[in-house]
Amino acid sequence: MTEIPTIETERLILRPPGTEDWPSYAELMSSARAIYMGGPFSTRDAWGMFCHDVAQWTLMGHGALMLEARGSGQCLGQVGINHGPLFPEHELGWLVYPEAEGRGYAYEAARALRDWAFTKRRLETLVSYIDPRNGRSRRLAERLGAVLDTAAPRQDPDDLVYRHPKP
């Protein structure tokens, strides 16, 4: 069994998901904000996704981590690496809860997990699959140094694929 890491940044603790994180996750996934991820989702589907994020640690050696604010302990969102039969390549993904948007938390967390993926997990490639209408995520991928790869395979033919450079 793979131990789920805890990664610390200047303002965040990226930690394993727990059942206490479920209510906020479910609320986001059932809202219109989930549209760029294929949602909104039913409670049943959101629960399956939440469990998938945890199970990937055992099955794949990576998965999702929750973004916890240093000091307050408030959960601000999630960052994760997805892979398996639904993903042609390892995917770096992120989500932040509404109250945490626009503060750079997704950037800080995604950068830390990206660096972990390349240095500790030794992944060869890492991409982000992004809905073309999701301008904020596109800008974040570009801020992370990722470049659009129009030739990359994708699970959804409408997604854009941003390829992340190794640090």
C-alpha beads as a LAMMPS data file, in Angstrom:
LAMMPS data file: protein, C-alpha beads

167 atoms
166 bonds

1 atom types
1 bond types

-500.0 500.0 xlo xhi
-500.0 500.0 ylo yhi
-500.0 500.0 zlo zhi

Masses

1 110.0

Atoms # bond

1 1 1 0.000 0.000 0.000
2 1 1 1.306 3.448 -0.928
3 1 1 1.546 5.940 1.891
4 1 1 -0.298 9.147 1.057
5 1 1 2.160 12.010 1.403
6 1 1 1.705 15.352 3.071
7 1 1 3.314 18.206 1.154
8 1 1 3.848 21.602 2.736
9 1 1 4.103 24.923 0.930
10 1 1 4.414 28.471 2.186
11 1 1 0.667 28.852 2.870
12 1 1 -0.735 25.338 2.490
13 1 1 -0.609 21.820 3.781
14 1 1 -1.516 19.327 1.062
15 1 1 -2.861 16.381 3.025
16 1 1 -4.795 13.150 2.506
17 1 1 -8.564 13.494 2.067
18 1 1 -10.791 12.570 4.996
19 1 1 -14.508 12.120 5.503
20 1 1 -14.638 15.608 7.038
21 1 1 -13.801 16.952 3.568
22 1 1 -16.782 15.283 1.911
23 1 1 -19.530 17.914 2.558
24 1 1 -17.655 20.799 0.888
25 1 1 -16.525 18.571 -1.968
26 1 1 -20.087 17.331 -2.531
27 1 1 -21.441 20.874 -2.488
28 1 1 -18.985 22.012 -5.163
29 1 1 -19.517 18.970 -7.357
30 1 1 -23.302 19.352 -7.269
31 1 1 -23.117 23.035 -8.210
32 1 1 -22.900 24.791 -11.560
33 1 1 -19.197 25.372 -10.797
34 1 1 -18.601 21.698 -11.682
35 1 1 -19.639 22.269 -15.307
36 1 1 -16.020 22.280 -16.536
37 1 1 -15.470 18.862 -14.955
38 1 1 -18.516 17.239 -16.543
39 1 1 -20.967 18.171 -13.784
40 1 1 -22.982 19.088 -11.914
41 1 1 -22.939 15.618 -10.383
42 1 1 -25.426 13.675 -8.305
43 1 1 -24.450 12.910 -4.717
44 1 1 -23.831 9.292 -5.734
45 1 1 -21.526 10.260 -8.614
46 1 1 -19.666 12.840 -6.506
47 1 1 -19.122 10.233 -3.780
48 1 1 -17.693 7.842 -6.360
49 1 1 -15.298 10.530 -7.565
50 1 1 -14.252 11.373 -4.005
51 1 1 -13.542 7.703 -3.268
52 1 1 -11.713 7.364 -6.615
53 1 1 -9.396 10.197 -5.602
54 1 1 -8.429 8.287 -2.447
55 1 1 -8.299 4.812 -4.035
56 1 1 -5.810 5.928 -6.675
57 1 1 -3.137 6.175 -3.974
58 1 1 -3.341 2.418 -3.430
59 1 1 -3.900 1.497 -7.071
60 1 1 -1.590 3.956 -8.836
61 1 1 0.759 5.493 -6.274
62 1 1 -0.825 8.937 -6.645
63 1 1 -4.206 10.577 -6.161
64 1 1 -5.746 13.661 -4.608
65 1 1 -4.661 15.830 -1.712
66 1 1 -6.741 18.430 0.058
67 1 1 -5.548 22.038 0.318
68 1 1 -5.522 23.067 3.962
69 1 1 -4.687 26.625 4.977
70 1 1 -1.796 26.822 7.401
71 1 1 -2.874 28.252 10.705
72 1 1 -6.645 28.114 10.271
73 1 1 -6.886 24.497 9.087
74 1 1 -9.634 25.492 6.645
75 1 1 -9.966 23.156 3.658
76 1 1 -9.737 25.265 0.494
77 1 1 -10.007 22.679 -2.267
78 1 1 -8.152 19.797 -3.840
79 1 1 -5.258 19.035 -6.162
80 1 1 -4.590 15.631 -7.635
81 1 1 -2.992 13.378 -10.181
82 1 1 -5.357 11.165 -12.146
83 1 1 -4.508 8.192 -14.314
84 1 1 -5.875 4.830 -15.260
85 1 1 -8.113 3.565 -18.033
86 1 1 -9.927 6.903 -18.372
87 1 1 -6.790 9.031 -18.770
88 1 1 -4.313 8.630 -21.659
89 1 1 -1.576 10.288 -19.548
90 1 1 -1.116 11.309 -15.944
91 1 1 -3.263 14.377 -15.372
92 1 1 -2.632 17.186 -12.910
93 1 1 -5.963 18.654 -11.838
94 1 1 -7.163 21.180 -9.277
95 1 1 -10.272 22.685 -7.788
96 1 1 -10.749 25.381 -5.192
97 1 1 -13.820 26.223 -3.222
98 1 1 -15.501 29.571 -3.988
99 1 1 -14.163 31.348 -0.905
100 1 1 -10.572 30.424 -1.888
101 1 1 -10.639 31.566 -5.522
102 1 1 -8.349 34.284 -6.786
103 1 1 -5.742 33.980 -4.035
104 1 1 -3.164 31.801 -5.795
105 1 1 -3.891 28.666 -3.770
106 1 1 -4.495 26.468 -6.828
107 1 1 -1.209 27.637 -8.351
108 1 1 0.733 27.008 -5.156
109 1 1 -0.773 23.548 -4.680
110 1 1 -0.528 22.477 -8.324
111 1 1 3.109 23.567 -8.532
112 1 1 3.961 21.589 -5.384
113 1 1 2.184 18.421 -6.548
114 1 1 3.648 18.761 -10.059
115 1 1 7.143 18.953 -8.601
116 1 1 6.414 15.963 -6.325
117 1 1 5.124 13.966 -9.319
118 1 1 8.277 14.542 -11.323
119 1 1 10.851 14.252 -8.531
120 1 1 9.400 11.765 -6.032
121 1 1 7.022 9.722 -8.205
122 1 1 9.341 10.099 -11.229
123 1 1 6.572 10.502 -13.780
124 1 1 7.789 10.991 -17.335
125 1 1 4.882 13.176 -18.464
126 1 1 2.144 15.218 -16.847
127 1 1 -0.713 17.027 -18.563
128 1 1 -3.860 18.910 -17.617
129 1 1 -7.089 18.234 -19.539
130 1 1 -9.046 21.489 -19.588
131 1 1 -12.445 22.429 -20.959
132 1 1 -11.785 25.170 -23.559
133 1 1 -14.391 27.405 -21.856
134 1 1 -12.505 27.293 -18.556
135 1 1 -10.352 30.381 -18.968
136 1 1 -9.185 30.426 -15.352
137 1 1 -7.782 26.904 -15.526
138 1 1 -6.189 27.597 -18.893
139 1 1 -4.430 30.663 -17.471
140 1 1 -3.342 28.685 -14.416
141 1 1 -1.852 25.914 -16.586
142 1 1 0.039 28.542 -18.568
143 1 1 1.233 30.230 -15.366
144 1 1 2.573 26.825 -14.297
145 1 1 4.589 26.759 -17.533
146 1 1 2.393 24.215 -19.313
147 1 1 2.014 24.546 -23.077
148 1 1 -0.879 23.586 -25.298
149 1 1 -0.290 20.222 -26.997
150 1 1 -2.776 19.879 -29.854
151 1 1 -1.439 16.435 -30.846
152 1 1 -1.836 14.821 -27.407
153 1 1 -4.418 12.079 -26.880
154 1 1 -7.344 13.014 -24.682
155 1 1 -10.299 11.315 -23.033
156 1 1 -12.730 13.989 -24.182
157 1 1 -12.136 15.174 -27.755
158 1 1 -13.221 18.698 -26.802
159 1 1 -10.646 19.095 -24.001
160 1 1 -7.487 21.092 -24.445
161 1 1 -4.304 19.344 -23.310
162 1 1 -1.677 21.400 -21.522
163 1 1 1.694 19.662 -21.138
164 1 1 3.659 20.480 -17.975
165 1 1 7.441 20.841 -18.114
166 1 1 9.634 18.966 -15.699
167 1 1 10.986 21.316 -13.013

Bonds

1 1 1 2
2 1 2 3
3 1 3 4
4 1 4 5
5 1 5 6
6 1 6 7
7 1 7 8
8 1 8 9
9 1 9 10
10 1 10 11
11 1 11 12
12 1 12 13
13 1 13 14
14 1 14 15
15 1 15 16
16 1 16 17
17 1 17 18
18 1 18 19
19 1 19 20
20 1 20 21
21 1 21 22
22 1 22 23
23 1 23 24
24 1 24 25
25 1 25 26
26 1 26 27
27 1 27 28
28 1 28 29
29 1 29 30
30 1 30 31
31 1 31 32
32 1 32 33
33 1 33 34
34 1 34 35
35 1 35 36
36 1 36 37
37 1 37 38
38 1 38 39
39 1 39 40
40 1 40 41
41 1 41 42
42 1 42 43
43 1 43 44
44 1 44 45
45 1 45 46
46 1 46 47
47 1 47 48
48 1 48 49
49 1 49 50
50 1 50 51
51 1 51 52
52 1 52 53
53 1 53 54
54 1 54 55
55 1 55 56
56 1 56 57
57 1 57 58
58 1 58 59
59 1 59 60
60 1 60 61
61 1 61 62
62 1 62 63
63 1 63 64
64 1 64 65
65 1 65 66
66 1 66 67
67 1 67 68
68 1 68 69
69 1 69 70
70 1 70 71
71 1 71 72
72 1 72 73
73 1 73 74
74 1 74 75
75 1 75 76
76 1 76 77
77 1 77 78
78 1 78 79
79 1 79 80
80 1 80 81
81 1 81 82
82 1 82 83
83 1 83 84
84 1 84 85
85 1 85 86
86 1 86 87
87 1 87 88
88 1 88 89
89 1 89 90
90 1 90 91
91 1 91 92
92 1 92 93
93 1 93 94
94 1 94 95
95 1 95 96
96 1 96 97
97 1 97 98
98 1 98 99
99 1 99 100
100 1 100 101
101 1 101 102
102 1 102 103
103 1 103 104
104 1 104 105
105 1 105 106
106 1 106 107
107 1 107 108
108 1 108 109
109 1 109 110
110 1 110 111
111 1 111 112
112 1 112 113
113 1 113 114
114 1 114 115
115 1 115 116
116 1 116 117
117 1 117 118
118 1 118 119
119 1 119 120
120 1 120 121
121 1 121 122
122 1 122 123
123 1 123 124
124 1 124 125
125 1 125 126
126 1 126 127
127 1 127 128
128 1 128 129
129 1 129 130
130 1 130 131
131 1 131 132
132 1 132 133
133 1 133 134
134 1 134 135
135 1 135 136
136 1 136 137
137 1 137 138
138 1 138 139
139 1 139 140
140 1 140 141
141 1 141 142
142 1 142 143
143 1 143 144
144 1 144 145
145 1 145 146
146 1 146 147
147 1 147 148
148 1 148 149
149 1 149 150
150 1 150 151
151 1 151 152
152 1 152 153
153 1 153 154
154 1 154 155
155 1 155 156
156 1 156 157
157 1 157 158
158 1 158 159
159 1 159 160
160 1 160 161
161 1 161 162
162 1 162 163
163 1 163 164
164 1 164 165
165 1 165 166
166 1 166 167
